[in-house]
Amino acid sequence: MGHLSIDNVTGDRLSRRLPALFTALPAARAHIPWMPLGRFPTRVERVDGLLPRGVELWVKREDESGDLYGGNKVRKLEFLFGDARARGCTRLVTFGGWGAHHVVATSLYGARHGFAVEAALFPQPLDAHVREQLLVDAAAGTRILPVGSWLGVVPVWARARLAHDTAWLAGGGSSALGALGWASAGYELLDQVRAGELPPFDTLYAALGSGGTVAGLAWSLPATVELVGVRVVGALACGRRRVDELVRGIDALLAPFGAPPRGRARMRLETRFAGRYGVATPASADAVRAAARVGLALDPIYTGKVLAALLADARAGLLDGKRILFLHSHNGVDLTPLLRSLPYVRPPIGT
């Protein structure tokens, strides 16, 4: 089967600005590998008409973070790819559900930068979006390793860890190293506040899945900010303990470079809107429709659940008088041109 010519289906140039992490901690630049993949900083904008009067809403447009693929995975992959390249690895191995956004992002950016990619994928509810994700993985040249469940990932992980030319990427890109991308994003937000692009905000709502996004933000944002991690899957592994573990990992990575002591963001874990893995809920579907009316294209599995939690808090009066920042972490790039560049793409799994 032919594979995508990744550079031929996109025309945008990348921003080559260094991550805000390296501006805040210059000594880290010489010691922590990094590879530019995305377009940063992502913009912030005020959105009216979605929340009750008296609640001010701003949106961090992470959906625009890349020309191949957007969303919250790009920042993580910049550090993970940089580390893999610095160690001389030519192959990336990771895992996720059939429709995992992390696997799609790894597939597309891995192909662009010359990595061979393998992914162990376990079943999740199949719909048109998940099928498209699978087809993009295959079109990018990723070798799909079907497994029956999370347990089937273990032997794939073991083989990858023993191979000298292979970098293992944690699910969702959420290792301490990957979470550096979101520690940098926290610094980026503070830079945008100082520059007057974003007013100081009280509360930030973000999706909590594999934990790396919330952990990085929790590490870098000050205690004046309440960080609401909205769990998007019911797994016990996707919770406060995992976030705290990743925060400690970030501490260990950055301590040698003079990371300033700071009060961590005040974290609140929201669990009422998770539902099953990869399944929309009535509340998330309603939230997606509400967002569309103000020009925001969300998905019902991740960002829709976050907005559902935000809307519920706003309607209950919990956010009155506050300025809220919503992290729009869904991919905003249309993938159909990628698939149309091939006459036929065979589904990598019997779907």
C-alpha positions as CSV (number, residue, x, y, z in Angstrom):
1,M,0.0,0.0,0.0
2,G,1.3,3.5,-0.8
3,H,1.8,6.0,2.0
4,L,1.1,9.7,2.3
5,S,3.6,12.2,1.2
6,I,3.1,14.3,4.3
7,D,4.8,17.4,3.1
8,N,2.8,17.5,-0.1
9,V,-0.6,17.7,1.5
10,T,0.1,20.7,3.8
11,G,1.2,24.2,2.9
12,D,1.6,26.1,6.2
13,R,5.0,26.9,7.6
14,L,5.7,26.2,11.2
15,S,6.5,28.7,13.8
16,R,10.1,28.1,15.0
17,R,9.8,30.1,18.2
18,L,11.4,28.3,21.1
19,P,9.1,26.9,23.8
20,A,8.3,29.3,26.6
21,L,9.9,26.8,29.0
22,F,13.3,27.6,27.5
23,T,12.7,31.4,27.9
24,A,11.8,30.9,31.5
25,L,14.6,28.4,32.2
26,P,17.4,29.2,29.7
27,A,19.8,26.6,31.2
28,A,17.4,23.8,30.2
29,R,17.8,24.5,26.5
30,A,21.2,23.0,26.2
31,H,20.2,19.8,28.1
32,I,16.6,19.0,27.2
33,P,16.2,17.9,23.5
34,W,13.3,19.4,21.6
35,M,12.1,19.2,18.0
36,P,9.8,22.0,16.5
37,L,6.6,20.5,15.2
38,G,3.8,22.9,15.9
39,R,2.7,26.5,15.6
40,F,3.2,28.3,18.9
41,P,2.2,30.3,20.8
42,T,-1.4,29.4,20.1
43,R,-3.8,32.3,20.2
44,V,-6.3,33.2,22.9
45,E,-9.7,34.8,22.2
46,R,-12.7,36.0,24.1
47,V,-16.0,34.1,23.3
48,D,-19.3,35.6,24.2
49,G,-22.8,34.1,24.2
50,L,-22.0,30.7,25.7
51,L,-22.0,31.4,29.4
52,P,-24.4,33.4,31.6
53,R,-23.8,37.1,32.0
54,G,-21.3,37.8,34.7
55,V,-19.0,35.0,33.6
56,E,-16.3,36.0,31.1
57,L,-15.0,33.2,28.8
58,W,-11.7,33.0,27.0
59,V,-10.5,30.1,24.9
60,K,-7.0,28.9,24.3
61,R,-7.0,27.7,20.7
62,E,-4.9,24.6,20.9
63,D,-6.9,23.2,18.0
64,E,-4.7,25.4,15.8
65,S,-1.4,24.0,17.2
66,G,-0.2,22.3,14.0
67,D,-0.5,22.2,10.3
68,L,-0.6,18.4,10.0
69,Y,-2.7,17.8,13.2
70,G,-3.7,20.0,16.0
71,G,-4.8,19.5,19.6
72,N,-3.0,18.9,22.8
73,K,-0.6,16.2,21.6
74,V,1.7,18.4,19.5
75,R,3.4,20.0,22.5
76,K,4.2,16.7,24.1
77,L,5.6,15.2,20.9
78,E,8.0,18.1,20.5
79,F,9.9,16.9,23.6
80,L,9.3,13.2,23.0
81,F,10.6,13.4,19.4
82,G,13.5,15.6,20.4
83,D,14.6,13.0,23.0
84,A,14.2,10.1,20.5
85,R,16.3,11.9,17.9
86,A,18.9,12.8,20.4
87,R,19.2,9.2,21.4
88,G,19.6,8.0,17.8
89,C,16.2,6.3,17.7
90,T,14.6,5.7,14.3
91,R,11.5,3.9,15.5
92,L,8.6,5.1,17.7
93,V,6.3,2.7,19.5
94,T,3.2,3.7,21.4
95,F,-0.4,2.6,22.1
96,G,-4.0,3.7,22.4
97,G,-7.5,2.9,21.4
98,W,-8.5,2.5,17.8
99,G,-9.2,6.2,17.5
100,A,-6.4,7.6,19.7
101,H,-5.5,11.1,18.8
102,H,-2.1,10.6,20.2
103,V,-1.5,7.7,17.8
104,V,-2.7,9.8,14.8
105,A,-0.4,12.8,15.8
106,T,2.5,10.4,16.3
107,S,1.8,8.8,12.9
108,L,1.6,12.0,11.0
109,Y,4.5,13.9,12.6
110,G,6.6,10.7,12.8
111,A,6.2,10.2,9.0
112,R,7.2,13.8,8.4
113,H,10.3,13.6,10.4
114,G,11.5,10.2,9.2
115,F,10.6,7.9,12.1
116,A,9.1,4.5,11.6
117,V,6.0,4.3,13.8
118,E,4.3,1.2,15.4
119,A,1.2,1.4,17.5
120,A,-0.6,-1.2,19.7
121,L,-4.3,-0.5,19.4
122,F,-7.1,-1.9,21.5
123,P,-10.8,-1.8,20.7
124,Q,-13.1,1.1,21.4
125,P,-16.6,1.9,20.2
126,L,-16.4,2.3,16.4
127,D,-17.9,5.2,14.6
128,A,-17.1,7.3,11.5
129,H,-14.5,9.4,13.4
130,V,-12.7,6.4,14.9
131,R,-12.6,4.8,11.4
132,E,-11.1,7.9,9.9
133,Q,-8.5,8.0,12.6
134,L,-7.5,4.4,11.8
135,L,-7.3,5.1,8.1
136,V,-5.1,8.1,8.7
137,D,-2.7,5.9,10.8
138,A,-2.5,3.4,8.0
139,A,-2.1,6.1,5.3
140,A,0.8,7.6,7.3
141,G,2.6,4.3,7.2
142,T,2.1,3.3,10.8
143,R,2.4,-0.4,11.6
144,I,-0.7,-1.3,13.5
145,L,-0.4,-4.0,16.2
146,P,-4.0,-5.1,17.2
147,V,-4.4,-6.1,20.8
148,G,-7.5,-7.2,22.7
149,S,-7.1,-5.0,25.7
150,W,-4.7,-2.9,27.8
151,L,-3.0,-6.1,28.9
152,G,-2.0,-6.8,25.3
153,V,0.2,-3.7,25.3
154,V,2.6,-5.1,27.9
155,P,4.6,-7.4,25.5
156,V,4.7,-4.6,22.9
157,W,6.2,-2.3,25.6
158,A,8.7,-4.9,26.7
159,R,10.0,-5.5,23.1
160,A,10.2,-1.7,22.5
161,R,12.2,-1.1,25.7
162,L,14.7,-3.8,24.7
163,A,15.3,-2.4,21.2
164,H,18.3,0.0,21.0
165,D,16.8,1.9,18.0
166,T,13.3,2.4,19.5
167,A,11.7,5.0,21.6
168,W,8.7,4.0,23.7
169,L,6.1,6.8,24.0
170,A,3.6,6.5,26.8
171,G,-0.1,6.5,26.1
172,G,-1.3,10.0,25.2
173,G,2.3,11.1,25.2
174,S,2.0,11.5,29.0
175,S,5.3,10.8,30.5
176,A,7.1,13.4,32.6
177,L,9.1,14.3,29.4
178,G,6.0,14.7,27.3
179,A,4.3,16.8,30.0
180,L,7.1,19.3,29.7
181,G,5.2,20.5,26.6
182,W,2.4,21.5,28.9
183,A,4.6,22.9,31.6
184,S,5.8,25.2,28.7
185,A,2.2,26.0,27.8
186,G,1.6,27.2,31.3
187,Y,4.6,29.6,30.9
188,E,3.2,30.6,27.5
189,L,-0.1,31.6,29.1
190,L,1.6,33.7,31.7
191,D,3.6,35.4,28.9
192,Q,0.3,36.1,27.1
193,V,-1.1,37.7,30.3
194,R,2.0,39.9,30.7
195,A,1.7,40.9,27.0
196,G,-1.9,41.9,27.5
197,E,-3.2,39.3,25.0
198,L,-5.1,37.5,27.8
199,P,-6.4,39.1,31.0
200,P,-5.5,37.4,34.3
201,F,-7.9,34.4,34.6
202,D,-9.4,32.7,37.7
203,T,-10.1,29.2,36.5
204,L,-8.9,27.0,33.6
205,Y,-10.9,24.0,32.4
206,A,-9.0,21.2,30.6
207,A,-9.6,17.6,29.7
208,L,-8.0,15.0,32.0
209,G,-7.3,11.7,30.2
210,S,-3.7,10.3,30.3
211,G,-2.8,13.2,32.6
212,G,0.1,15.0,30.8
213,T,-1.8,18.1,29.9
214,V,-3.2,18.8,33.3
215,A,0.1,17.9,35.0
216,G,2.1,20.3,33.0
217,L,-0.3,23.1,33.6
218,A,-0.5,22.3,37.3
219,W,3.2,22.5,37.5
220,S,3.7,25.8,35.8
221,L,0.6,27.9,36.7
222,P,0.5,29.7,40.0
223,A,-1.7,29.1,43.0
224,T,-3.9,32.0,42.0
225,V,-5.3,29.8,39.3
226,E,-7.9,27.0,39.9
227,L,-7.2,24.2,37.4
228,V,-10.3,22.0,36.8
229,G,-9.3,18.7,35.3
230,V,-12.4,17.2,33.7
231,R,-12.0,13.5,33.6
232,V,-13.0,12.2,30.1
233,V,-12.6,8.5,30.9
234,G,-13.6,6.6,34.0
235,A,-10.3,4.6,34.4
236,L,-8.8,4.9,37.8
237,A,-5.4,5.4,36.2
238,C,-6.6,8.7,34.8
239,G,-6.9,10.6,38.1
240,R,-5.2,12.7,40.8
241,R,-2.6,10.2,41.6
242,R,-1.4,10.0,38.1
243,V,-1.3,13.8,37.8
244,D,0.7,14.1,41.0
245,E,3.2,11.4,39.8
246,L,3.8,13.4,36.5
247,V,4.2,16.7,38.4
248,R,6.9,15.0,40.5
249,G,8.5,13.8,37.3
250,I,8.6,17.3,35.9
251,D,10.2,18.5,39.1
252,A,12.9,15.9,38.8
253,L,13.6,16.9,35.1
254,L,13.7,20.6,35.7
255,A,15.3,20.9,39.2
256,P,18.9,21.0,37.8
257,F,18.1,24.1,35.7
258,G,16.9,26.4,38.4
259,A,13.2,25.9,38.1
260,P,11.8,28.6,40.4
261,P,9.8,27.5,43.5
262,R,6.2,28.4,43.0
263,G,2.8,27.6,44.4
264,R,1.1,25.0,42.2
265,A,-2.2,25.7,40.6
266,R,-5.1,24.7,42.8
267,M,-6.4,21.5,41.1
268,R,-10.0,20.3,41.2
269,L,-10.9,16.9,39.7
270,E,-14.3,16.8,38.0
271,T,-15.5,13.2,37.6
272,R,-19.3,13.6,36.8
273,F,-19.0,13.9,33.0
274,A,-16.6,11.1,32.1
275,G,-18.8,8.3,30.8
276,R,-17.2,5.3,29.1
277,Y,-13.9,5.5,27.2
278,G,-14.5,6.8,23.7
279,V,-18.2,7.3,24.1
280,A,-20.2,10.6,24.0
281,T,-22.7,11.5,26.7
282,P,-25.9,13.4,26.3
283,A,-24.3,16.3,28.2
284,S,-21.2,16.4,25.9
285,A,-23.3,16.2,22.8
286,D,-25.4,19.2,24.0
287,A,-22.2,21.0,24.8
288,V,-20.8,20.4,21.3
289,R,-24.0,21.9,19.8
290,A,-23.8,24.9,22.1
291,A,-20.2,25.5,21.2
292,A,-21.0,25.3,17.5
293,R,-23.5,28.2,17.8
294,V,-20.6,30.5,18.8
295,G,-18.2,29.1,16.2
296,L,-16.2,26.5,18.2
297,A,-15.9,23.0,16.7
298,L,-15.5,20.6,19.7
299,D,-15.7,16.8,19.8
300,P,-18.1,14.9,22.1
301,I,-15.5,12.6,23.6
302,Y,-13.0,15.0,25.1
303,T,-13.6,18.8,24.8
304,G,-17.4,18.3,24.8
305,K,-17.2,16.7,28.2
306,V,-15.0,19.6,29.5
307,L,-17.4,22.2,28.2
308,A,-20.3,20.2,29.7
309,A,-18.7,20.5,33.1
310,L,-18.0,24.2,32.6
311,L,-21.6,24.9,31.6
312,A,-22.9,23.0,34.6
313,D,-20.7,25.0,37.0
314,A,-21.8,28.3,35.3
315,R,-25.5,27.4,35.5
316,A,-25.1,26.6,39.2
317,G,-23.6,30.0,39.9
318,L,-20.2,28.7,40.8
319,L,-18.4,30.9,38.3
320,D,-20.3,34.2,38.8
321,G,-17.9,37.2,38.6
322,K,-15.0,35.0,37.3
323,R,-12.9,35.0,34.2
324,I,-12.7,31.5,32.8
325,L,-10.2,30.0,30.3
326,F,-11.3,26.9,28.3
327,L,-8.6,24.8,26.7
328,H,-9.8,23.9,23.2
329,S,-7.6,20.8,22.9
330,H,-9.3,19.0,20.0
331,N,-7.6,18.8,16.6
332,G,-8.8,21.4,14.2
333,V,-7.2,20.2,11.0
334,D,-9.4,18.6,8.3
335,L,-8.0,15.2,7.6
336,T,-9.9,14.4,4.5
337,P,-7.2,15.8,2.1
338,L,-4.8,13.3,3.6
339,L,-7.0,10.4,2.7
340,R,-8.0,11.8,-0.7
341,S,-4.3,11.8,-1.7
342,L,-4.4,8.1,-2.0
343,P,-6.8,6.2,-4.3
344,Y,-7.6,3.7,-1.6
345,V,-6.6,3.0,1.9
346,R,-7.2,-0.4,3.4
347,P,-8.5,-0.3,7.0
348,P,-5.7,-1.6,9.3
349,I,-8.1,-3.4,11.5
350,G,-11.2,-5.4,10.6
351,T,-13.8,-2.6,10.9
